[in-house]
Amino acid sequence: MNRLLLSLALVCLPLTPAAAQLAVQAEMLYTMAGAPLKNGVVLIKDGKIEAVGANLTIPNGYRTLKAKVVTPGLIDAHSVVGLAGILNYNHDQDQLELSEAIQPELRAEDAYNAEERLVKWIRDHGVTTVHTGHGPGALASGQTMIVKTDANTVPEAIVQTPAMVAFTLGASVSQNFKKPGTRAKGAAMLREEFLKAQDYAKRMQAKDPSKRPARDLRMEILNEVLTGKLPALFTVHRATDILTALRLQKEFGFKLVLDGAAEAYLVIDDIKKAGVPVIVHPPMMRTVGDGENASLETAAKLHRAGIRVALQSGYESYVPKTRVVLFEAAITAANGLSFEEALRTITIDAAEILGIAKRVGSIEKGKDADLVLFDGDPFEYTSHVCTVIINGKIVKEQCN
């Protein structure tokens, strides 16, 4: 009897989501690799996109999912989820180490919690890839990483680590630390560390091993930035801080990504001349402190100037500790960006800024099978995220 019951149970078990071959049918499919497709079909096999097109024939054995609208998996271009947890307790807030103002050696994967409820919360809103890690508030707060939101362990989650090194300029640094006390001191402290890193790299090349310095994790990671192997992510809101970041980039030649940039619209020409991308603050961020002059139209103004932009959830000091980039993109669509331009800020443009466009950001053959299925216009507040697929695995399935 026990064997019979076990056999029946095994027969009744569904295929695991990861094992399924899927076909996704959309009344409107936004691939972000070309014009939208009416009656679009995406075939998924072995976690990758097998084929994309209009009115494709679905092979036998494929489970079919249908939706009004389908988009690529959404990308949050800058967050601290997984380091900052869903609660307001000290034990789940690891995004900012306050013992020193300069700590680029801190590794995001050492603090990331793949099972944090906040990660699932944004995943259920269609966010499949997140650029997360040490947050703003220190001159150099640590490293960042790029993860998928479906994993149970850190190794399974990682797409890239480290991804960038996080820096901050502005009043928030002086509020968090006794030193620096002013903007000029903060910039001078970073220059000093960059010069030390350059000197360290030279001394490490000494032919005589006895003359080489002891390994220094801080100098090593800063040298990765200075040699262009890792981008520097500078959180800067005031126009004066944006210009300082651009000045440092010109002096030392590192790859720069501007983050936040609440007053970017005041220095558009300078940003464009420098040729750097901007991960714009959440449009609905609270307008306080250095971000008091934030605008709902910043993303559109930068886009019209030919500057590549992406959107982020950022960091919130209150529950639920993060925003949702889907909602933030909807606001930009109501404030100067077209629907597809706004969608690009949380899909392909975000992927290109993060350097992961070969894997995610658009629905194309060979890319990771990350898709979001909606029952209506993704930017309409009455629509719902019905199904989320990551690496070909259904991680949320809710609507009929």
Secondary structure, DSSP 4 states (H G I P E B T S, - for coil): -HHHHHHHHHHHPPPPGGG--EEEEEEEE--SSSS-EEEEEEEEETTEEEEEEESPPPPTTPEEEEEEEEEEPEEEEEE-BTTB-SSSSGGGB-S---S-SB-TT--GGGT--TT-HHHHHHHTTTEEEEEEES-SSSSEEEEEEEEETT-SSHHHHEEESS--EEEE-SHHHHHH-SS--SHHHHHHHHHHHHHHHHHHHHHHT-SSGGGSPPP-HHHHHHHHHHTTSS-EEEEE-SHHHHHHHHHHHHHH---EEEEE-TTGGGSHHHHHHHT--EEEPPTT----GGGTT--TTHHHHHHHTT--EEE--B--SSTT----HHHHHHHHHTTT--HHHHHHTTTHHHHHHHT-TTTSSS--TTSB--EEEESS-TTSTT--EEEEEETTEEEEE---
